Every structure is written in structure tokens, then in C-alpha cells.
């Protein structure tokens, strides 16, 4: 992109390597000095086969010129600019018509990633850069100089950090970098109450998966430290077990999963589609499913008391609203819970004592918490009050049920939170005066 101005000056020059050979295709980017924020390209071009480049009609003033070529400037060998700004940029102005940029390749860090027995690890990661080589070899660019830490990772192996000393312009040979095999985890999955083995369960830990055998046994190789083992089965409630560093033999007990199903209708007609959310009494979503043609089903659920929320879109007009329902599930039990859409939801006006308060209604009984305890993620599924006039926040349509009201005041480093519980009827106009008792949480 070149400036299309009637007046200005031209910048030209050549890009070469340390041997003086032209570099073709180096992208040259110029930005006006003094621009606030990140440097934005104001003009750019590419070097030709002979390494030459030209930028025409640049406005008067000082400019910062750099190249995106995978190399750094040789400051001593480069010439024709006002001064070198940093390893990749120079300052230029009118009069710099014959700039010579000498680029040298960035130094490389080389080596080989191997197992303890010397065999190569063919797929690995170096400081979040994923690499693959049949002999475990790597050659990555070194950025900067001085002491740096490299992190070597590979599936099934422990992470290794390596302190290295980088020198400007010098390659670094690391030789063999040895990664230790991670120990495996083994155990059995049994049924609660009967201790009968459960075959065909899915055991997942550290990104690795294994099924249980006929005797309920399983083995997962290469499990990271402090991993979380998850066991699922279509007929049982899933379980998560933390892996202890001092014990790699675990016994997991699954209780028969509960089933929740039902029909969802509007004026006697099945609602075509939507979503069903099963929430714990603490407000978290335990399970969710879509429904079609007015029928939903959730299986392999844990036992306990839950809040069920139904959400459906609208083809035209206001979306149908469904009251919140509470349900108690028992191990292996089956519960049918039908939902009929409300004709109209209740409206709630909250009188707030100060400006800039966020007011949310959350289905169920959510405990008091702050941002670090997950408040922001919890309120994603809440109803949000809309300011309608000075000192009043309104919820236009809310399904019947038990809710937790959260009021939040966000300052620079602190979030103040107020909580109380409300019962919303199926219809009507309600008003409520908020008298907050603030609890402060550091963000």
C-alpha cells in the first residue's frame, strides 16, 4: 500500500544478507513516528529479486521502518538510515534515499527430544510450539538474548523445563533433551451397593481414554501428575476422582444413574424445539439437552435435588415461558416431569438506591460468591434487569419459580455483591425495594 499524495518524499533502499546477497520478498513496513498505540503500517512494499525496494510520496516527518523477514538487523553493517531503533526497526526521514538493510538469520536452538532409553520422541512441544520429527530432532528460532526457560512437553511424558543462556547471534546446541515416562493409572470400576464389576465404562484422564474390561479393570498409561480421572457409562452417574501422586491404583464406585424425562407443550400443542437445563441447588448446570417435538430425556444422572429450567425460542412474538420446577432424583430412579408454557410471565421492578448497579435473577438458590469463585460464569444464564428510569431496574417477563437476586457494583479492583432470594409468581406486576448489604470481593 503506497500513499497517493501529490507531494512527499521517496524512500528507497536494498535488503541484503550478511554475505551481501539480495533478499527477495522481504516485506518492508513503514509507520509514522509518534502514532499512539501499536505501530500501524502506513506504507508497505516488498523487496524485488535484486533486494531493492521503494516507497513513494511519504509525508514529511520521521518514520519507523522495519522488515517482517525472519531475521534481525545487523546494526553495524546497515547504513543510510537516521538510526537503529531496535533489532528489527530503523528511523528514517527525507534524505534517506539509499537505505541498506543488512539482515542476519536469527540464531537457532537445536537438539533432540528422547526417552530415557534413548529412543526418539517423534511428537513434542517446545514452549507451546508443536513439532514432529521421526528422529526427535528440532531446530527453533532463538528470540532475544540472556537467560530463558524452555518447556519441553510430549504426550505420556513429564514436562521438563530447561534454563538456557542465549547469546546474541549465536546458535545453541542442546544435544539430547530427555523426558521421563509418566506412570500409568490402573484400577477397577464397581457398582455401588453390589460391588459388581462394570464393564464398558469410559475412563478418561490426562487426555487419554481406556475402557473397563469384563472384570471392571482398566489401565491408562502416561498420566500427568495431579490429573482428574473421569468415569462415564450410559447407565450410571459419572464420577470424577483426583489422582494422588502417591497412589496410582484407584477404585471407582458408580451408582446407577437416574432418568428424567417429560413433555413440553404450549396450549396443548408440543413445543417444537428448545433446551432443558438441570441445575444443582447451588446454581451450576449439571446436565443439559435439547428437545424436539415436545419431548426431552436426560439419563445417567446423579441423585439429589435439582432445579429444572426449560428455554424455548419463539417463531414470532414473545418466546414461551416455562415455570422453574424442582425435582428429586434417586439412584436408578425414573422421574417424569412435564412442562406447560405460561400464558404470561410476571414483571418485576426493582428500586435501586444508587446508579450503575447490575441486577440479575438466577434460577434456584445460588450461594453468595465473588468473581474468583465463579460469579461471572454463573450469571451467564441469568435474567438481566434493564434500567427503565432513574432508580428502577425492570424484568419484563420472568417464569414462575424460586430465584436468587444478585446486585453487583464493580469498582476498579473490587466487586461488591448483594444477594437475596425471591419467589416469583406466574403473573402480575411486582415491585421490590433493594436495600443492599454489600460483601466485597477482590477481582
Protein Blocks (a to p, Z undefined) as FASTA:
>chain_A
ZZddfbdcddddddddfkopacehiacddddehiacjdddfbdcdddfkopacdehiaed
ddddddfbdcdddfklpghiabdfblmbccddehiabccdddddddddddddddfkopac
fbdceehiacddfklpacdddehedjdddddddehiacddddddddehiacdebjadddd
ddddddddddehjlpacehiacdeehiacdddfkopacdehiaehiacddddfkbccddd
dddfkbccdcddddddddddddddeehiacfbdcdddddfkopafbdcddeehiacdehi
aedddddddddddfedjddddddddddddehiacdddddddfbdcddddddfbehiacdd
dehjdddddfknommmmmmmpccdddfbghiacdfbacedddddddddddfkbccddddd
ddddfbdcdddddddddddddZZ
